[in-house]
Amino acid sequence: MMRPIYILIFKLMGWKVTGAFPNNLKKYIIAVAPHTSNWDFPVGVMARSILGLQRARFLGKHSLFKPPFGWFFRWLGGYPVDRSNKHDMVQQVVDIFNSHEEFILALAPEGTRKKVDKLRTGFYYIALGAKVPIIPCGFDFAIKRIVIGDALMPSGEIDKDIHQLIGFYSKIKGKNPELGILAQQ
């Protein structure tokens, strides 16, 4: 419904998409980084529509889902998470993957817009537990590109796999590059 409008906005703003999400996969995690600005969310919502991924869901801090706008974030496909308590969130999300025939989850592996020295590992363990690939994706504000990488099936060798993801993200400049992921992991 909003797709033509989002395509027009993207064109007017000069944004393009490089790469593509796999058509043959019904379940995967889209790991979007670096997450450095509130602008990542509207860019992501527009990109989701433009790329035909309306069924992609996202995790968001539980406070976003309270009135008056909680209904809006749920309507967009959000799942609230309470980050103050772990509540075995990895297993909860693995269970969500396992209970659906099709499920795509987009999340920020840093877990915050603030400066971090390393990625959180929950997204990795969700993918490993659910036996789904991770598709790296970055919003490069420097060149106005949404960059989609190749699928990475978690091997269980987390250091090696995270190093590969960091290699992808290290070339992407977020809206606030000083808050981006360090390439030295």
N, C-alpha and C positions, 0 to 999 in steps of 0.2 A: 504494500500500500504506500509506504513512504519511500520505496526504493528509487523512483524517478527523481524525487526531490533530493535525496541523499547523493545520487549520482551527479546532479546539477551542482550541488554545494561543493562536492569534491572537485569537480572540474573547475569551478570558479575559484576555489582556494588553491588550485594547482597540485592537488594530491593525485598519486597514482598507486597502483598495486603491482608489486613484483613477486612472482611465484604464484602458487595455487594450492588450495587444500585438496587432499585426495578425495576423489569421488567414490572410490571403492571401499572406504572405511566407514563403518557405522558408529564406531566408538573411538574417541581419542581426546587428548588434552591439548588445548592450545595454550602454550606458555608465552604470555605477552610481556616483553621487557625491552628496554628499561621502563619502569613505571615511575615517572618523575613529576607528574602534573595531574590536576583534575581534568585537564583537556583530554587525557587518554581515554576517559570514559565516553564522551560524545564521539570521538573519532572511532572508537571501537564499536559503538552502536551503529554508526553509519556504515562502517566497513562490514559489519555482520550482515546488514541488509543488502548492501551492494554485492557481496560475495555469495548471497543466497544461503546464509547460515542462521536463519531465524531460529532454528531449533537449538542453537548453541546457548548454553546456560553459563552463569558466572556465580562466583562466591563473593559476598560483600559483607563488610562489618555490620553486625546486627543493628546498630543504631540507624543505618540508612533505611531500615525497613519499618521504622516506627512512623506514626502519623506526623505530619500530614502527607508525606510522600511515599510511605512504605508500599502502598498499593502499586505505585508506578514502577518501583524497582522489581517487584514480584511480576508485574505484567511484562517487563522486559526480559524476564527469565532468571531473575536473581534468586539465590538461596542464601538466607542470612546465616552468618557464623559468628559465634561468640568467641572472640580471640582472647578474652581474658582467662578462659578455661579451655584446656585442650579437648576435653570430652571425647578423646580418641577420634578426632575428626578424620584422620586418614582412613580408618576403618569404616566410618560412617559414609564417606564419599565412595570408597571401594564398593560398599553395599549398594549405593545408588547406581553405580555403573553396572553391577551384577544384576540389578533388578530391572534393568531396561534393555531392550533389544537394540535401541539406538540411543546414544548419549554422547554429547560433545560438551566439554567443560572448558571455558576460557578462564584463565586466572593469571595473576601476576606472581611469578616465583619469588619476588622480593618480599611480597606481603605488605608493602607500604610504599608511599611516595617519598619517604625520607631516604637519606643516604645509607646504603648498606655495604658491608665489605664482602658479603657472600650471599648466595641464594639460600632461601629456606629450602628444606628438603622434602616437605610434605607433598608437594606436587609430584616429585619423583617417586616417592613411596606409594602414592595413590596409583600412578601409572603402572608401577611394578606389581602391586597387589591386584589391580584390575586387569593386568595383562593387556594394556593399551599403549599405543605409541604417544610420544610427545611431539607436537608440531611447534617448533619455535617460530615466534612471530614478533616483529618489532615495529614500532611506530617511529620512523626516522623523521623528526621534525626539521632537521637540517636540510634534507633534500625532498621533503614532503612525499615520503614513500611509506607504504605499508609493505614490509618485507616478510615474506613467508618462506621459511626454510624447509629442508627435507625432514621427513619423519624420523624420529629416533626411538627405537624400541629399547626400553631400559634393559641393560644387560645384567644388572645386579652389581656391577662395578661402578659404584656411584661416583667416585673421583674421576674416572675416565669419562663417564657420560656427562657429568657436570662441566668438565673441562671443554668438551666438545660444544656444549650449549653456550658457555661463556665465550668461546671463539666466535660463535655466530653473533651474540649480542654485543661484543666489544666493538663491532663496526657500526653500531646503530646509535644515533644521538637522540636522546629524549628531549622533550620540551625544555627541561632544565638539565643540561648535560652534566653539570657539577654534582647532580644527585644520582647519576647513572652507576651501573655496576662496575666495580673495579675488574679489570681484565687479569688480575693476578691471583687467581684462585688455584 
